[in-house]
Amino acid sequence: MIVGICSIELTLAENHDLKGKRRVLKSIKDRVRDRFNVSIAEVEGLDLWQRSTIGVASVSKDRDQVESTLAHVAAFVEGLNLARVESVHTEIL
């Protein structure tokens, strides 16, 4: 079993309160879940208005599949243009 973990640091520059941040993050998380069948959650910056880190996890028997899925998730989040992607860190276990 191969487990892949990806953390994506986001900046929400247009955001001015936690309610707006949560709305944007919910949209991102719902779209990623629907498209890629991965686990996703906000893991850092929960009380910050304009910054957040989301964690994404994928499990498979094939390492290439996990790497590909996480790379596609990161590109998809960036392509949504709901938040600016500051960095992406992927780890395969």
N, C-alpha and C positions, 0 to 999 in steps of 0.2 A: 504494500500500500504506500502510495506517494501522497504526501500532503504539501500543498503550496500555500504560502501566506504572503499577501501583498499589502503593504501599507501605502496609502495615497494621501499625501498632505495637500490640503486645499486652502485657498484663500477666497473668501466671499466678499470682495471689496465693495459691492453695492449694498451690502446688508447693514442694517442699523439696529437690529434687536434680535434676541434669541428666537422669537416666534418666526421671524423671516428666515433665519438660519435653518431652523428645524423643517420649515416648509421646503426649502431648497434641498436639504439632505434627504428628506423623505422621497422627493421626486427622483433623486439620483439613485437611492437604494432600491426603490421599487422597479425602476427601469432596468437596473443591473440584474436584480433577481429574476425578473421576467425573461430577460434575454439569455442569461448565462447559467442559470441553475447553480449559483454559488451562495455561500453564506457571506453576509456583509453587515457591518455595524460601525457606528461611530465609536472610536476607541480612545481618542485624545481630544482635548480642547472643548470639552462638553459645555463649559460655561463661557467660552469666548464667542463674541459676536461674529468675527470675521475670519476665524481660522478653525480648521477642523482636520482631523486625521481619521480616515475610514480604513477599516481592516477588511480584507476579502480573503476567504479561505476556499480552496478547491481540493478535492480528493479524487484520486484515480489510481488505476494500476499502472498507468503509463506516464513516465516523467515528462515526455514531450507534450502530451495532452495537457497536463497541469500547467506547464510553462506557457503554452500557447493560449490557454484560457485566461490566465492572469494577464498576459500581455494584451490580449484583446479587451479585457475589462478596463485596463488602464487607458488604452486608446479610446475606448467608448466613452469613459467618463470625461476625458479631455475634449472629445468631440461634441459633447452635450452643450458646452459653453455656458453652463450654469455656475461654474466656479473655476478659478484658475488652478491648474495642477502645478504645485511647487516642486514636488519630488515624488518619486515612486521607488519603493524598496521591495524587492521580492526575495523570498527565502524558500528553499525547497528542503523538506525534511524527509 
